[in-house]
Amino acid sequence: TGKRTIVDDISSHPYWTNWASLAAQAGLAACWSEPINSADGKILGSFAIYHTSKAFPSVEELERIEQFAHVASIAIERHRASELIWQQANFDELTRLPNRSLMQEHLRQALHEASRNSTLVAVMFIDLDNFKDINDTLGHSTGDDLLIACSKRLKSSIREKDIVARLGGDEFIVIVNDFTQLSDIDVIANKL
């Protein structure tokens, strides 16, 4: 409902009709819940307290539940903001591929694993020919669509453990890791 909901008797409350028997099996008799809202009023979740007997909260308990829900909203929004910052710092906004920064980290990891496992790593640089002409004649929106389509095709042409990253503009890097035969690269390059 997006509003505080106090159910002092789960067995008879209309919100619990479909789950009353399940609640009884779990030994739940009352539930007090407070919505967890974002700063802009969107519902992030619900803070709920369950009781094993019928119960109605006091004013102080309601205040505490409201405070807990508010603290939870701050924690959730802070976590989401951190995830967004990490996403923006490591992935290309248009193609959703790793960017230069994350690609470098993947390359370091691939080289480390290759050294440890006595395998090979290949780095392929891909530049789209005449891409500027697409932007100039058909517009940046069409150019963006082409970059997105290219990124999907490149990603679908490699193994799950390999990496495609966008350096910027019309430049992509493919990191092929954990292989032992140079002929394996020919197959992947031809596929790309």
C-alpha positions in Angstrom: 0.0 0.0 0.0 2.9 2.3 0.5 1.6 3.2 3.9 2.2 2.0 7.4 0.2 -1.1 8.0 -0.6 -2.4 11.4 -2.1 -5.9 11.5 -2.7 -6.8 15.2 -4.4 -10.1 14.2 -3.1 -11.8 11.1 -5.7 -14.6 11.3 -8.6 -12.2 10.6 -7.0 -9.3 8.6 -8.1 -9.1 4.9 -4.5 -8.4 3.7 -3.5 -11.8 5.1 -6.4 -13.9 3.9 -4.3 -15.8 1.3 -1.4 -16.3 3.7 -3.1 -16.7 7.1 -2.5 -20.5 7.3 1.1 -20.1 6.3 1.5 -17.4 9.0 -0.1 -19.7 11.5 2.4 -22.5 10.6 5.2 -20.0 11.2 3.8 -19.0 14.5 3.0 -15.4 13.4 0.1 -13.6 14.9 0.7 -9.9 14.3 2.7 -7.8 11.8 3.6 -4.1 11.9 5.1 -2.7 8.7 6.5 0.6 7.7 7.3 1.5 4.0 10.9 2.3 3.3 10.8 5.2 0.9 13.5 6.9 -1.1 14.1 10.6 -0.8 11.8 11.2 -3.9 9.0 9.1 -2.3 9.5 5.8 -4.3 9.0 2.7 -2.3 12.3 0.8 -1.7 10.9 -1.9 0.6 9.2 -2.5 3.8 10.4 -2.7 7.4 8.3 -5.3 9.2 8.1 -6.6 12.7 6.3 -9.9 13.4 4.9 -11.1 16.7 4.0 -14.5 17.9 0.9 -13.2 19.7 -1.8 -10.5 18.8 -0.2 -7.1 19.4 -0.7 -3.4 18.7 2.3 -1.0 18.8 2.6 1.8 21.3 3.4 5.4 20.1 7.0 4.9 21.0 7.2 1.6 19.0 5.7 3.3 16.0 8.3 6.1 16.2 11.1 3.5 16.5 9.8 1.6 13.5 9.5 4.8 11.5 13.1 5.7 12.4 14.4 2.2 11.5 12.7 2.5 8.1 14.3 5.9 7.6 17.7 4.6 8.5 17.2 1.6 6.1 16.2 4.1 3.3 19.5 6.0 3.8 21.5 2.8 3.7 19.7 1.5 0.6 20.1 4.8 -1.3 23.7 5.1 -0.3 24.3 1.5 -1.6 22.5 2.2 -4.8 24.5 5.5 -5.3 27.8 3.6 -4.8 26.7 1.0 -7.3 25.8 3.7 -9.8 29.1 5.5 -9.3 31.0 2.2 -9.8 28.9 1.4 -12.9 29.6 4.9 -14.4 33.3 4.7 -13.6 33.8 1.2 -15.2 31.3 0.8 -18.0 30.6 2.7 -21.3 27.3 4.4 -21.0 26.2 3.7 -24.5 27.2 0.1 -25.1 27.3 -1.1 -21.5 30.7 -2.7 -22.2 33.6 -2.3 -19.9 35.5 1.0 -20.4 39.2 1.6 -20.6 39.6 1.5 -16.8 37.8 -1.8 -16.3 39.5 -3.3 -19.4 42.9 -2.6 -17.9 41.9 -4.4 -14.7 40.6 -7.4 -16.7 43.9 -7.4 -18.7 46.0 -7.4 -15.5 43.9 -10.3 -14.2 44.2 -12.2 -17.5 47.9 -11.8 -17.6 48.3 -12.9 -14.0 46.2 -16.0 -14.6 48.1 -16.8 -17.9 51.4 -16.6 -16.0 50.1 -18.8 -13.2 48.4 -21.4 -15.6 51.1 -21.2 -18.4 48.5 -20.1 -21.0 48.3 -17.2 -23.5 46.5 -13.9 -23.6 45.7 -12.0 -26.8 44.7 -8.4 -27.1 42.9 -7.3 -30.3 42.3 -3.8 -31.3 39.2 -3.2 -33.4 38.5 0.2 -35.1 35.4 0.7 -37.3 36.4 2.0 -40.7 34.7 5.2 -41.9 32.6 5.5 -38.8 32.9 9.3 -38.9 31.1 9.2 -42.3 28.1 7.5 -40.6 27.8 10.2 -38.0 28.3 12.9 -40.6 25.8 11.7 -43.1 23.2 9.8 -41.0 23.5 11.5 -37.7 24.8 10.6 -34.2 21.7 8.7 -33.3 22.4 6.3 -36.2 26.0 6.2 -35.2 25.1 5.3 -31.6 22.8 2.5 -32.9 25.6 1.1 -35.0 28.0 1.2 -32.0 25.4 -0.7 -29.9 24.9 -3.3 -32.7 28.6 -3.7 -33.1 29.2 -4.2 -29.4 26.5 -6.9 -29.3 28.0 -8.7 -32.3 31.5 -8.6 -30.8 30.3 -9.8 -27.5 28.3 -12.7 -29.1 31.4 -13.7 -31.1 33.7 -14.4 -28.1 33.8 -17.0 -25.3 32.2 -16.3 -22.0 35.5 -15.8 -20.3 36.9 -13.3 -22.9 36.3 -9.5 -22.7 35.1 -6.9 -25.1 35.6 -3.3 -24.0 34.9 0.0 -25.6 37.8 2.5 -25.5 35.8 5.3 -26.9 34.6 6.5 -30.3 34.7 3.6 -32.7 37.5 1.7 -30.9 37.1 -1.6 -29.2 39.5 -4.0 -27.4 39.0 -7.7 -27.2 40.9 -9.7 -24.6 41.1 -13.4 -25.3 42.5 -15.2 -22.4 43.3 -18.7 -21.2 44.3 -20.4 -24.5 47.3 -22.5 -25.5 47.4 -22.7 -29.3 48.0 -19.6 -31.5 45.6 -21.2 -34.0 42.8 -20.6 -31.5 43.3 -16.8 -32.1 42.9 -17.3 -35.8 39.5 -18.9 -35.3 38.3 -16.1 -32.9 39.7 -13.3 -35.1 37.9 -14.7 -38.2 34.7 -15.0 -36.2 35.1 -11.3 -35.1 
